[in-house]
Amino acid sequence: MHKTDSLQDKAWYQNPMVWMVIFFPALAVVGGISTIFIAINSDDGLVVDDYYKQGLQINQVIDHDRKARELGLGALVDANAQNGQIHLKLSSAADYSYPSELTFKLLHRTIAGYDQTTTLMKTGEAEYRGFIKPPIIEGRWTIQVLSDRDWRLRKSFTTGEAGNIVVQINAD
């Protein structure tokens, strides 16, 4: 009896070659379904809709950074990652009248769905308080503090699992 005759006597599911032929297409189907699931359930948000308009605004952003440097502005941000409370203390090298409110932006580096913007109200001479939606997840973040007086402070940082986020921002 030949070896091929013994393979024909077995049922199809007992033949290893059949499973090898089935395995790779089945693996491709599982991989495709997994990819579709990830694509539907994640919003990466990396591409902005109006990139041309944002490109034209770059000169305005550069002017805001320059104005912050001219004023010698700096800020100490203390944000509680668990309850969302923000405390910000501004400092200035020049004689500067601090605004009554600031715009605070917490921007995730890759996932726009986690970005938050809030208004910080003045509570002291150069102190501001406000809230953001907790919790703040681990990852790379950027803080932007903006004034209606055309200046901006910005700092990138990485969070861990700490309860508080303390960031010193200087106009560089």
WOKA-V365654 format. One record per run of one state. SS is the DSSP state (A for helix, B for strand, O for the rest). FROM is the first residue (numbers start at 1). TO is the last residue. Records with the same first field share a line. If there is no record, write none. Layout:
# WOKA-V365654
SS->FROM-TO / FROM-TO
This chain:
# WOKA-V365654
O->1-2 / 10-11 / 15-15 / 42-50 / 57-57 / 72-73 / 81-84 / 92-100 / 109-111 / 115-115 / 123-126 / 132-138 / 148-150 / 160-163 / 171-172
A->3-9 / 12-14 / 16-41 / 51-56 / 58-71 / 112-114
B->74-80 / 85-91 / 101-108 / 116-122 / 127-131 / 139-147 / 151-159 / 164-170
